[in-house]
C-alpha cells in the first residue's frame, strides 16, 4: 500500500466511525426512530412523540 491508499482507507474509517458514533448518540438520546408512521410497533410504542 502506498501513502494515498492509507489516506483513503483512513478517511473512510473515520467517516464510518463518525456515523456509528452519531447513531449511538441518537439512540442514547431516545431519537433513534424516524417516527410512528409505517412502524409495525406503533400501537405498543411508549414514545412521547406520538
C-alpha positions as CSV (number, residue, x, y, z in Angstrom):
1,X,0.0,0.0,0.0
2,X,1.2,3.4,-0.8
3,X,0.6,6.7,1.0
4,X,-2.6,7.6,-1.0
5,X,-4.2,4.2,-0.2
6,X,-3.5,4.6,3.5
7,X,-5.0,8.1,3.5
8,X,-8.1,6.9,1.6
9,X,-8.7,4.0,4.0
10,X,-8.2,6.3,7.0
11,X,-10.7,8.8,5.7
12,X,-13.3,6.0,5.1
13,X,-12.7,4.5,8.5
14,X,-13.1,8.0,10.1
15,X,-16.4,8.5,8.3
16,X,-17.7,5.1,9.3
17,X,-16.7,5.7,12.9
18,X,-18.4,9.1,12.9
19,X,-21.6,7.6,11.5
20,X,-21.6,4.9,14.2
21,X,-20.9,7.4,17.0
22,X,-23.7,9.7,15.7
23,X,-26.2,6.7,15.6
24,X,-25.2,5.7,19.1
25,X,-25.7,9.2,20.4
26,X,-29.1,9.4,18.8
27,X,-30.2,6.1,20.3
28,X,-28.9,7.2,23.7
29,X,-31.0,10.4,23.5
30,X,-34.1,8.4,22.5
31,X,-34.4,9.7,19.0
32,X,-33.4,6.6,17.2
33,X,-36.5,6.1,15.1
34,X,-37.9,8.1,12.2
35,X,-41.4,8.3,13.6
36,X,-44.5,6.2,14.0
37,X,-45.9,6.3,10.5
38,X,-45.3,2.9,8.9
39,X,-43.9,1.4,12.1
40,X,-45.1,-2.1,12.9
41,X,-44.8,-1.4,16.6
42,X,-46.6,1.9,16.6
43,X,-49.5,0.7,18.8
44,X,-47.3,-0.6,21.6
45,X,-44.8,2.3,21.4
46,X,-44.3,4.3,24.6
47,X,-42.9,7.2,22.7
48,X,-43.9,10.7,23.8
49,X,-43.8,11.9,20.2
50,X,-47.0,10.0,19.2
